[in-house]
Amino acid sequence: MFKLLTTFKMVYETKSFSHAADLLFIAQPTVSAQIKQLENELQTTLFVRNGRTQLLVTPQAEELYRQASKILDEWTTVKQNLPGSQRLNCRIGASHTFACYFLPELLPQLYQHNQQVNFSVTMLNSLAVFEALQQHKIDLGFIEKPLSSNSIHRQTLFNDQLVLVNGEQPEQPWLVREANSGVYHYTARYFAEHDIQGPQLTIANNQIIVQLLHQNFGKAIISESAAQNLNYQTLGSPYQRQFYLISRQVDKPDQYQSLTKQITAWARQHKTVV
């Protein structure tokens, strides 16, 4: 039954039989067969196809998801509390600025207090981190956009001031992050406020932008934490954003709750809390 519930939960969250199969490392026909078996046992319909690609959930699936999430999380806790249980894996997804300038301070502290945890880190833009958490590709995320969902818990950590680098060099092109990044919204707003239509280079990596700025090439809006040894202009409170910690809304194992508490304590101790 745990296998059927796990498969159901993944299909519910991804709204895709094929995507769920990829995440579970099983064949799509196996996913379909397990969902059909669960529907037969419960004598109800859980998913309805609307066209060739869209998958709709029924009210019965909504209720089963709430109950199944609790059951599976409780079972995970039981397994982890047994003597000789396996180490906990914690997959972290972080936006570019947070990954480069804050995780190097945070990770050693987390490791020191959680040496039984296997940490892994992936750097993505904010939207990609959010989607990875929804799709169970990561367990905790750090983002710089106020993204929200009924299945995701979002907690504000601290402020981040944005600055303008090389803004007084009109001959230089603008270095702009991709549209799904956390800083893109502020760059677009700055362009609109100042009627800027100059040449732009879209670069989907914050570190590349910073390295180009250090070579005195281009101008950009970046985090103040990334602007060390650069000539920059502070843009003030309208260009002050927040970093967020995100996790899935359903009850988490005790170890994940402990990690989020440690992260919150670190943010309060070392950073400006909103």
C-alpha positions in Angstrom: 0.0 0.0 0.0 2.9 2.4 0.7 4.1 1.9 -2.8 0.7 2.8 -4.3 0.3 5.9 -2.1 3.8 7.0 -3.0 3.0 6.7 -6.7 -0.3 8.5 -6.2 1.3 11.3 -4.3 3.8 11.9 -7.1 1.2 11.8 -9.8 -0.9 14.3 -7.8 1.9 16.7 -7.3 3.3 16.6 -10.9 -0.1 16.2 -12.6 1.7 13.9 -15.0 2.0 10.1 -15.2 5.2 10.3 -17.3 6.8 12.9 -15.1 5.9 10.9 -12.0 7.5 7.8 -13.6 10.7 9.7 -14.3 10.9 10.9 -10.7 10.2 7.4 -9.3 12.6 5.7 -11.7 9.9 3.3 -12.9 8.1 2.8 -16.3 5.0 4.9 -17.1 2.8 1.8 -17.6 3.8 0.8 -14.0 2.5 4.1 -12.7 -0.7 3.7 -14.6 -1.2 0.2 -13.3 -0.5 1.3 -9.7 -3.0 4.1 -9.9 -5.6 1.8 -11.5 -5.0 -0.7 -8.6 -5.4 2.0 -6.0 -8.6 3.2 -7.7 -10.0 -0.3 -7.7 -9.2 -0.8 -4.0 -10.8 2.5 -3.1 -13.6 2.1 -5.6 -13.3 5.6 -6.8 -11.7 7.7 -9.6 -8.7 9.7 -8.7 -7.6 11.3 -12.0 -9.4 12.4 -15.2 -7.6 13.1 -18.5 -8.7 16.4 -20.1 -7.3 16.2 -23.7 -4.0 14.5 -24.5 -1.8 16.2 -21.9 -3.8 17.8 -19.0 -4.5 15.6 -16.0 -7.3 16.7 -13.6 -7.7 15.6 -10.0 -11.0 14.6 -8.5 -12.4 15.7 -5.0 -11.6 12.1 -3.8 -8.0 12.6 -4.9 -7.8 15.9 -3.0 -8.8 14.2 0.2 -6.6 11.2 -0.4 -3.6 13.4 -0.9 -4.1 15.1 2.5 -4.4 11.7 4.2 -1.6 10.0 2.2 0.8 12.8 2.9 0.4 12.4 6.6 0.7 8.6 6.4 3.8 8.6 4.3 5.5 11.3 6.4 4.7 9.4 9.6 6.1 6.2 8.1 9.3 8.0 7.1 9.7 9.2 10.7 9.2 5.7 12.0 11.9 4.3 9.7 14.4 7.1 10.5 13.9 6.6 14.3 14.6 2.9 14.1 18.1 1.8 15.3 20.5 1.5 12.4 18.2 3.5 10.1 19.7 5.1 7.0 21.1 8.6 6.9 18.8 11.4 5.9 19.3 12.9 2.5 18.7 16.6 2.2 18.7 18.1 -1.3 19.0 21.9 -1.3 18.1 24.1 -4.2 19.3 27.7 -4.0 19.0 30.8 -6.2 22.3 32.1 -7.7 23.0 34.9 -5.2 22.1 32.9 -2.2 24.1 29.9 -3.3 27.3 31.9 -4.0 27.2 34.4 -1.1 25.3 32.9 1.8 25.4 29.1 1.5 29.2 29.1 2.1 28.5 30.6 5.5 25.4 28.5 6.3 26.4 25.0 5.1 29.3 24.5 7.5 27.0 25.3 10.4 24.3 22.9 9.2 26.9 20.1 8.7 28.4 20.6 12.1 25.1 20.1 13.8 23.8 17.5 11.4 26.6 15.2 10.5 24.1 12.3 10.0 22.6 14.1 7.0 23.9 13.8 3.4 23.6 17.3 1.9 23.5 18.0 -1.8 23.2 21.5 -3.4 21.9 22.6 -6.7 22.0 26.2 -8.0 19.1 27.3 -10.1 17.1 30.5 -10.6 14.2 31.2 -8.2 11.4 29.8 -10.3 13.4 26.6 -11.1 14.0 26.1 -7.4 10.3 26.5 -6.6 9.3 24.0 -9.4 12.0 21.6 -8.3 10.6 21.6 -4.7 7.0 21.0 -6.1 8.3 18.1 -8.1 10.2 16.5 -5.2 13.6 17.0 -6.9 14.8 18.9 -3.8 13.8 19.0 -0.1 14.5 22.7 0.9 14.9 25.8 -1.3 16.2 29.3 -1.0 14.7 31.8 -3.4 14.5 35.6 -3.9 11.0 35.9 -5.5 7.8 35.8 -3.4 6.5 32.7 -5.2 3.6 30.9 -3.5 1.5 27.8 -3.7 -0.9 25.9 -1.5 1.6 23.0 -1.3 4.6 25.2 -0.4 5.5 26.8 2.9 7.4 30.1 2.4 9.3 31.8 5.2 11.1 35.2 5.0 14.7 35.1 6.0 16.3 38.5 5.5 16.7 41.6 3.3 18.9 41.9 0.3 19.8 45.3 -1.1 20.2 45.6 -4.9 22.8 48.0 -6.4 23.7 49.4 -9.8 27.2 48.7 -11.0 28.9 50.8 -13.7 25.7 52.8 -14.2 27.6 55.9 -15.3 29.1 54.2 -18.4 26.5 54.7 -21.2 28.6 53.0 -23.8 28.5 49.7 -22.0 25.7 47.1 -22.6 23.4 46.0 -19.9 24.0 42.5 -18.5 20.5 41.1 -17.7 19.5 37.9 -16.0 16.9 35.6 -17.6 13.2 36.4 -17.0 12.7 33.7 -14.3 15.5 34.9 -12.1 14.8 36.9 -8.9 16.6 40.0 -10.0 15.0 40.3 -13.4 11.8 41.9 -12.1 13.8 44.7 -10.5 16.0 45.2 -13.6 12.9 45.5 -15.8 11.4 48.0 -13.4 14.5 50.1 -13.4 14.5 50.1 -17.2 10.8 51.3 -17.2 11.4 54.0 -14.6 14.4 55.4 -16.6 13.2 54.7 -20.1 16.2 52.5 -20.9 16.3 50.8 -24.3 20.0 50.3 -24.8 21.8 47.1 -25.9 21.3 44.1 -23.5 23.1 40.8 -23.1 21.0 38.1 -21.3 23.2 35.9 -19.2 21.6 33.1 -17.1 24.4 33.0 -14.5 25.0 35.6 -11.8 28.7 34.7 -11.4 29.4 35.3 -15.1 27.8 38.7 -14.8 29.9 39.6 -11.8 33.1 38.4 -13.5 32.3 40.6 -16.5 31.7 43.6 -14.3 35.1 43.0 -12.6 36.6 43.2 -16.1 34.9 46.6 -16.5 32.6 45.2 -19.1 28.9 45.9 -19.0 26.6 47.3 -16.3 24.0 45.5 -14.2 21.8 45.5 -11.2 23.0 42.9 -8.7 23.0 42.1 -5.0 25.2 44.3 -2.9 26.7 41.1 -1.5 28.0 40.4 -5.0 29.3 43.9 -5.6 32.4 43.8 -3.4 35.4 45.7 -5.0 33.1 47.1 -7.7 32.0 50.7 -8.3 28.3 50.7 -7.4 25.3 52.9 -6.5 22.8 51.8 -3.9 19.3 51.9 -5.2 17.5 52.3 -1.9 14.5 50.6 -0.3 12.5 50.3 -3.5 15.1 47.9 -4.7 15.4 45.9 -1.5 14.1 42.3 -1.8 13.9 39.4 0.5 15.4 35.9 0.6 13.0 33.1 1.4 13.3 29.5 2.7 10.7 27.2 1.1 9.6 23.7 2.0 6.7 21.5 1.1 3.6 22.3 3.1 2.9 18.7 4.3 4.3 17.6 7.6 8.0 16.9 7.3 10.2 14.4 9.2 11.6 15.8 12.5 15.0 16.2 11.0 13.8 18.6 8.3 11.9 20.6 10.9 15.2 20.8 12.9 17.0 22.0 9.8 14.5 24.8 9.1 14.8 25.9 12.7 18.6 26.1 12.5 18.3 28.0 9.2 15.9 30.5 10.8 18.2 31.0 13.8 21.2 31.6 11.5 19.2 34.2 9.6 18.2 36.0 12.7 21.7 36.0 14.2 23.6 37.1 11.2 21.3 39.0 8.9 18.8 41.8 8.8 15.5 40.2 9.4 12.4 41.7 7.9 
